[in-house]
Structure formats: C-alpha cells, structure tokens
Amino acid sequence: MKKIDFAVLNFLYNNATSGDYHDLQSLLEKEGYSVSGYEAEQVGKRLDSKGYIKLALSKTDASAIISSKGFEYIQDIKEKSKQLNLNNISSQERMETEKGIDELIRRINKLELGQEIIYDDLIKELQEVKELIGSLNKNKLSSLIVGTMVKYGLGKLADKVIEALPDASDILKLNT
C-alpha cells in the first residue's frame, strides 16, 4: 500500500466515530501532502476499488468515509505493530544483553582446555551476535545465542560451558 493511501485510511480510521465524510484533498493537506483535486480523487478511487473506503464524488471534490473493511485493515496493522513492539528489545534490555554476552566471553576466557581455537571462534561469533542485538527481536536473538552455544558446546567443551554458565538466561536477561 502506498504511503498516501495509508495516510488517508489512518486519518479516516482515527475520525471514524464522527460518521462524517471527509474531503480527501483537505485531509491529505492536513497529513502533509500537497495534491490537486484530481490526485485526491485518484487516491480515493484506488482505496474505494479495494473496498477500504466509501467514496462520494462531486464536481468539485472527492470525499470519503472508512468502510468496515478499511477499519479492520487499519486495526490489524495497529495490532501487528503492538505485537512487534512487544518483541523489540528496549535500550535497557540491549545494554543488559550486551553485558551478558561480555560476561559469557569473560567466563569462556577463564576456561582452559587447550581448545583456544574453538574459544576464539566462539568469542568471535558472540561478538557478532552482540552487533545484531538492535536488529533482532527477543526470540530470534535468544535462539541465535543458544544456537551459537550449542554449536560450540559439543564434546568436552559442553561440560565446561555448562559448569561456567549454570543459567545462561540469567546472564543474558532474555525473557523468551
């Protein structure tokens, strides 16, 4: 959906309780778009053809009111947005997770099994995970960290990692 179409739908959604038709050109100007009457009419026709609005055309303007389909469409988008925000990592959680990864690295550095190459690779991957913190949601970040640990936690190393990290979720402070 085009930004301009979404702007119209969102405005109509937020003003649905009035039950009034709204002039599309004026509405778009309020939303920061400079459009002609013809352009506003085209936006209205596009949204009307999809069933998102009810369009009323006159010789001088195009007015619209949101339809139930358009109302549900915006409601769904707002609900999905809320869900995404719940999964996003706050700046506080980001700092805590970075500290947790640093603590993992510190503890791994204390382990001495003669497997420095594996430890170096693990530390490198954990540093890479740290760089991804802002771009992943909590579930994906947690899965990536656990997957990285499992990848390197095989064989003799697994026992030492488990010993050193009795509860990685406490260290990482991730709520999955």
N, C-alpha and C positions, 0 to 999 in steps of 0.2 A: 504494500500500500504506500502511495506517495505521502510525503510529509504534509502536504497541503490538504490532502484528503483526511488524514488523521487529525489535523488541526480542526477541521470542520466537525468531524464526528465527536471529538473530545469536547469541543465547545457546546455542541448540541446535547451531549450526554450531561455535562455539568449544569445545563439550563433546562433539562427535561421536565422538571417539576412545574415550570411556568405554563407548559402546554401551548406556548406560542410558536408561530413560525418566525424564523429569523432571516433577515436579508443577508444573503451569502456574501455579497461584496462588502458590506459593513462589517460583518462577522470576521471576514478574512483580514480586513484592515486592522481590526482590534487585535488580531493574532499576529500582526506584523507583516502581512503580505500586501503588496501593492498590486492589485489586479483590476482589470477592466470588468465591466458588467458581463461581457461575453465570456471572459475567462472564468468568472464566478459561476456562470450558467453551466459551463462545461464541467467544472468540478461537481456541481450539483447533479448533472445528468449522469456522470460516471458513478457517483455514490447511489443515486436512485436506481440505476440499472442493476446494481448489486443488491438492492433491497435494504441498504443501510439507512436511507432517509426517505421521507416523502417530500417530493419537490413540487412547488407551486410556481408556475411561470406566469409572468405578466409581460406587457410590452416594455416595461421599464426596469423590472428586476426579477431576480430569482430568489425565492425564499424556501426555507426547509425546516422540517422538524425531524427529529430522530425517530426511526422505526424501532420496533421491538427487536428486530434482528441486529440493528446497529447498536442498540443499547446493550444487548447481550455480548456483542463483539467487543465493545469497549470494556465491559465488566470482566470478560475473560482475560483481556490484556492486563488490566489492573490486578487481577488475582495472580496471574503468572508473574507479574512484576514483584508482587509481595513475596511470593514463594522464592524467587531468585534472590531478593534482598535478604531473606532469612538464611539462605545458604551462603551468602557472601561473607567473606572474612572481614571483620572490623579491623581498624588500625590497631586497636589494643590486642586483639587476637593474633594479628600479624606479628606484632612485636613479641608476644609470648611464644608463638610458634618458632620464630627466628631464634629466640633464646633457647628454646627446647632443642632445636637442631644443633645449635652451638654446644649445648650440654651433651648431646649424643656424640658429637665429634670429640669433645674433650674426653668422654668416657672411653670411646673407641681408641683414642690415642694412648690411654693408660693400659690397654690390653696388650700383652706382649706374648705372641705365639710364634714369632718368626714368620708371620704372613703379612709383612708390611705392604707388599704389592696389593693384596686384597684390601687391606685397610685404606691404602691410599686411593684406590678406585672407589671404595665405599664413601670415603670422605669427599671425594670429588663429586660423586653423584648427589650426596646430601647437600653440598654447596649449590649444585644446580637446582635441586628441589627448593632450596631457600629462595632462589631467584624467581621461582614460579609462584610463590605464595600469593601475590596480588592478583594473579590471572586465573587461579583455580578456586572452585568453591570448596567448602569444608570436606565434603565426601570424597571428591577427586583428590584433594591434597592428602587426606588420610590414607586413601588407597595407594597413592604413589609412594608415600613414606613406608607403609607396611610392605609394599611390593619390593621396594629397594632393600629393605632389611631382610626380607625372605630370600631375595636373590643372593645376598652375600652372607646370609645366616645359615648356610648349609654346612654339613660336616662338623669338624671340630670347632669352627667359629661360632656355630649356633649356640652351644652351651655357654661360651664365654659372653656372648652378646646378651643372652637371657639372664645370666648372672649379673652382668653390669647394668642391665636395664630391666629390673623386675616388673615395672609397669610403664611401658613407653607412653601410654595415653596420658599418664600424669605428667610426664616430662613435656610432652608435646602440647598438652592442654587443648586437645581437639575433642569436640563433642560430636560424635557421628550418630 
